[in-house]
Amino acid sequence: MGEPLRIGMVGAGKISGAYLDTLERLDSVTLTVVTDLDPGRADAVAARVPGVAVSGSVAELVARADVDAVLNLTIPAAHAEVALAALAAGRHVYGEKPLAATRAEADAVLAAAGAAGLRVGCAPDTVLGTGVQTARKAVDDGLIGTPVAATAFMTGPGHERWHPDPEFYYRPGGGPLLDMGPYYLSALVHLLGPVVKVAGAASRPRAEREIGSGPRAGERFAVEVDTHVTGVLHHASGVLTTLLMSFDIHAARLPRIEVHGTEGSLSVPDPNGFDGPVELHRDGGGWETLPVSAGYAGAGRGTGLADLAEALTAGRPHRASAELSRHVLDIMLTLLASAREDRSLPVESSCSRPEPVGR
C-alpha cells in the first residue's frame, strides 16, 4: 500500500464522531484538516485528532496541498455544492447520503467527476459490512435457488419522539423514504441488482406533529411530506421487492429485509448496521444462522472511504459509488412520483451491481 489518502473533512456535526472512530484505526486514509460553519465544532475535532488543522472555509480547505479527498458531512442541501467545489479543485469526494437533493445536482456531480478524472463515493457503506455481504454471498452461491421476491420494511412512529429539532425530516427532501431508503435500497441493489420500474402509494395521516424531547418539547410543527410510503420495485433481474417506509407505525414485528427464492428464504440484518446474523431457511428445513463469509469485518462509518482509497491504489472501481447512489436517488424520487400520479413509472437510470467484498 502507498501513502494514505489525505482527507479534508467538511462538516463536524454529530455524524462526524462515528467517522472519526473509524478513520482513527484505518491505515489507508489520514485526516489532515477540518472545517465547519461552527468553528467550535471544528476545533473539537482538531483537539481530538493530533496534527489536524482547522480551515476557515470550504474554499480554503479544498485548495490546501495536504488534501487529496474531501469527506463531505454537511447537510443534504449542501452536498452537491461542496462536492462540486472539491471536484473543481481537483479533489476526490466521499460524502454522506444522499449524493444530492435532486437528479440534476447528482448528474452535475457525476459529470464534473468524469470530466476531471476524479472519484466520487457516497454513503451508505453499511452494505460493505459482514451482514449484507454474507447475505449477498448466500444469494450468489445459490443457497435459496433463483431469487423471485424480496421484502424491505422500515417502520417507526417518527423522529420527533427523540430529535429535539425534527422539522427537517418532515419538509421537502425529508420523509421516511429519503431519510432511510438509501440504506435499504443500496442493500437491495447489492443483493438483487438495479431497479427498472416502480409502483408506489403514499399518505400523510397527520398534518402536524409534536416535538417530544428537548427544550422545545410540546411545540407543534407542520408536516409537508408523505410519511407512509409503500410500493413494488421491479428489478432488472425479474425479482419483485415489496417496500414499506413509514413514520406512522408505533410498533411492528416485521423483518428488515428478506429475500425469497425457488429453494429457500434469507433473512438479512438491519441495513443501517454493518453486521448482524444472516439466517437461511431451506425448503423442508428450519431457520439456521449462516457463518460470516464475506464483508469488511469490524466496519464502521468511513469504511466506504477506505475502500475508495484502496481502489485508487489498486486501479479498481470503488464499491460505495456515486453511480449506485444516483440510481438509489432515482428509485426514491420515481417511487414518490408514482404515488402522486397513481401509476407505475420506469426508473430511467441504472448502475452496475458493485463488486462483492470477499473475505
TAHUMO-V589213 format. One record per residue. RES is the residue in three letters. SS is DSSP state (H for helix, E for strand, L for the rest). PHI is phi in whole degrees, -180 to 180 (999 if undefined). OMEGA is omega in whole degrees, 0 to 359 (* if undefined). Layout:
BEGIN
RES/SS/PHI/OMEGA, RES/SS/PHI/OMEGA
END
This chain:
BEGIN
MET/L/999/179, GLY/L/-82/178, GLU/L/-65/179, PRO/L/-65/177, LEU/E/-72/183, ARG/E/-88/191, ILE/E/-112/169, GLY/E/-106/184, MET/E/-99/177, VAL/E/-108/183, GLY/L/104/182, ALA/L/-127/179, GLY/L/-79/188, LYS/H/-59/184, ILE/H/-67/182, SER/H/-62/179, GLY/H/-61/178, ALA/H/-66/177, TYR/H/-65/180, LEU/H/-63/178, ASP/H/-57/181, THR/H/-81/185, LEU/H/-60/183, GLU/L/-66/181, ARG/L/-114/180, LEU/L/-105/179, ASP/L/-91/187, SER/L/-85/180, VAL/E/-137/175, THR/E/-144/180, LEU/E/-82/182, THR/E/-113/186, VAL/E/-155/180, VAL/E/-140/172, THR/E/-141/178, ASP/L/-156/177, LEU/L/-61/175, ASP/L/-99/184, PRO/H/-56/180, GLY/H/-63/179, ARG/H/-70/177, ALA/H/-65/179, ASP/H/-62/180, ALA/H/-65/177, VAL/H/-66/180, ALA/H/-62/178, ALA/H/-71/181, ARG/H/-79/186, VAL/L/-110/182, PRO/L/-58/175, GLY/L/86/180, VAL/L/-84/179, ALA/E/-91/176, VAL/E/-110/179, SER/L/-106/184, GLY/L/-83/183, SER/L/-162/176, VAL/H/-63/181, ALA/H/-59/179, GLU/H/-67/182, LEU/H/-65/185, VAL/H/-69/180, ALA/L/-88/183, ARG/L/-70/181, ALA/L/-73/182, ASP/L/-98/177, VAL/L/-122/174, ASP/L/-96/183, ALA/E/-146/180, VAL/E/-107/173, LEU/E/-95/189, ASN/E/-99/182, LEU/L/-114/179, THR/L/-79/176, ILE/L/-69/184, PRO/H/-53/182, ALA/H/-63/182, ALA/H/-101/186, HIS/H/-58/183, ALA/H/-68/181, GLU/H/-60/180, VAL/H/-69/180, ALA/H/-61/181, LEU/H/-66/178, ALA/H/-65/179, ALA/H/-66/180, LEU/H/-64/179, ALA/H/-63/178, ALA/L/-90/178, GLY/L/84/181, ARG/L/-108/169, HIS/E/-66/183, VAL/E/-136/167, TYR/E/-134/185, GLY/E/-134/172, GLU/L/-70/176, LYS/L/-76/356, PRO/L/-82/177, LEU/L/-57/179, ALA/L/-161/182, ALA/L/-83/182, THR/L/-136/176, ARG/H/-62/183, ALA/H/-62/178, GLU/H/-66/179, ALA/H/-62/180, ASP/H/-65/179, ALA/H/-65/178, VAL/H/-64/180, LEU/H/-63/180, ALA/H/-66/180, ALA/H/-65/179, ALA/H/-65/179, GLY/H/-63/181, ALA/H/-66/182, ALA/H/-93/183, GLY/L/67/183, LEU/L/-114/180, ARG/L/-96/171, VAL/E/-129/175, GLY/E/-116/183, CYS/E/-152/172, ALA/L/-65/10, PRO/L/-85/173, ASP/L/-104/175, THR/H/-57/182, VAL/H/-68/180, LEU/H/-92/179, GLY/E/-78/186, THR/H/-73/181, GLY/H/-66/182, VAL/H/-65/183, GLN/H/-70/175, THR/H/-66/177, ALA/H/-64/179, ARG/H/-61/179, LYS/H/-61/178, ALA/H/-63/177, VAL/H/-65/183, ASP/H/-65/179, ASP/L/-81/177, GLY/L/79/183, LEU/L/-67/176, ILE/L/-111/183, GLY/L/75/178, THR/L/-87/179, PRO/E/-62/180, VAL/E/-125/184, ALA/E/-157/176, ALA/E/-149/174, THR/E/-131/178, ALA/E/-144/185, PHE/E/-129/170, MET/E/-130/184, THR/E/-130/177, GLY/L/-173/183, PRO/L/-84/179, GLY/L/122/185, HIS/H/-73/179, GLU/H/-65/177, ARG/H/-63/186, TRP/L/-123/184, HIS/L/-88/183, PRO/L/-73/179, ASP/L/-135/192, PRO/L/-89/189, GLU/H/-57/185, PHE/H/-64/177, TYR/H/-70/186, TYR/H/-119/175, ARG/L/-111/178, PRO/L/-50/187, GLY/L/97/178, GLY/L/-108/185, GLY/L/94/185, PRO/H/-63/183, LEU/H/-69/183, LEU/H/-72/179, ASP/H/-77/187, MET/H/-106/182, GLY/H/-55/181, PRO/H/-56/179, TYR/H/-65/184, TYR/H/-72/183, LEU/H/-71/175, SER/H/-63/177, ALA/H/-63/182, LEU/H/-65/177, VAL/H/-68/175, HIS/H/-60/184, LEU/H/-76/195, LEU/H/-129/179, GLY/L/94/186, PRO/L/-67/183, VAL/E/-109/183, VAL/E/-111/182, LYS/E/-156/178, VAL/E/-137/171, ALA/E/-134/188, GLY/E/-125/172, ALA/E/-145/183, ALA/E/-152/179, SER/E/-148/180, ARG/L/-137/188, PRO/L/-63/184, ARG/L/-123/180, ALA/L/-79/180, GLU/E/-136/173, ARG/E/-132/182, GLU/E/-120/178, ILE/L/-68/188, GLY/L/-104/182, SER/L/-150/177, GLY/L/84/184, PRO/L/-65/181, ARG/L/-103/181, ALA/L/-53/181, GLY/L/99/177, GLU/L/-69/178, ARG/E/-108/180, PHE/E/-144/184, ALA/E/-79/174, VAL/L/-99/187, GLU/L/-109/182, VAL/L/-134/175, ASP/L/-68/184, THR/L/-113/175, HIS/E/-136/184, VAL/E/-127/179, THR/E/-140/180, GLY/E/175/178, VAL/E/-120/178, LEU/E/-105/176, HIS/E/-100/178, HIS/E/-78/177, ALA/L/-60/179, SER/L/-75/183, GLY/L/99/179, VAL/L/-71/175, LEU/E/-109/178, THR/E/-109/172, THR/E/-95/187, LEU/E/-117/175, LEU/E/-139/177, MET/E/-127/188, SER/E/-146/168, PHE/L/-105/186, ASP/L/-123/183, ILE/L/-119/185, HIS/L/-71/181, ALA/L/-158/180, ALA/L/-156/174, ARG/L/-117/182, LEU/L/-77/174, PRO/L/-72/177, ARG/L/-73/177, ILE/E/-139/170, GLU/E/-130/176, VAL/E/-122/184, HIS/E/-117/182, GLY/E/-126/183, THR/L/-70/183, GLU/L/-127/179, GLY/E/169/181, SER/E/-132/184, LEU/E/-131/175, SER/E/-103/186, VAL/E/-107/181, PRO/L/-69/181, ASP/L/-51/181, PRO/L/-74/173, ASN/L/-86/174, GLY/L/-124/185, PHE/L/-96/184, ASP/L/-138/182, GLY/L/118/184, PRO/L/-71/172, VAL/L/-107/185, GLU/E/-114/182, LEU/E/-118/173, HIS/E/-121/180, ARG/E/-88/179, ASP/L/-55/178, GLY/L/87/181, GLY/L/-118/178, GLY/L/-122/180, TRP/E/-74/176, GLU/E/-134/178, THR/E/-86/180, LEU/L/-81/173, PRO/L/-68/176, VAL/L/-61/185, SER/L/-132/182, ALA/L/-163/176, GLY/L/101/176, TYR/E/-77/178, ALA/L/-72/179, GLY/L/67/183, ALA/L/-69/177, GLY/L/-151/179, ARG/L/-57/185, GLY/L/113/176, THR/H/-61/178, GLY/H/-64/176, LEU/H/-68/176, ALA/H/-63/177, ASP/H/-63/177, LEU/H/-64/180, ALA/H/-61/180, GLU/H/-68/178, ALA/H/-67/177, LEU/H/-61/180, THR/H/-66/184, ALA/H/-85/182, GLY/L/71/179, ARG/L/-117/175, PRO/L/-65/173, HIS/L/-87/192, ARG/L/-87/178, ALA/L/-86/193, SER/E/-92/175, ALA/H/-66/179, GLU/H/-64/176, LEU/H/-64/181, SER/H/-64/177, ARG/H/-63/179, HIS/H/-67/178, VAL/H/-63/176, LEU/H/-59/180, ASP/H/-64/177, ILE/H/-58/183, MET/H/-66/181, LEU/H/-67/178, THR/H/-69/178, LEU/H/-64/178, LEU/H/-66/176, ALA/H/-65/177, SER/H/-60/178, ALA/H/-64/180, ARG/H/-65/185, GLU/H/-90/178, ASP/L/57/177, ARG/L/-159/175, SER/L/-68/180, LEU/E/-135/175, PRO/E/-76/172, VAL/L/-93/190, GLU/L/-72/183, SER/L/-90/172, SER/L/-151/176, CYS/L/-162/174, SER/L/-77/173, ARG/L/-69/183, PRO/L/-58/177, GLU/L/-63/179, PRO/L/-68/175, VAL/L/-98/181, GLY/L/-80/178, ARG/L/-104/*
END
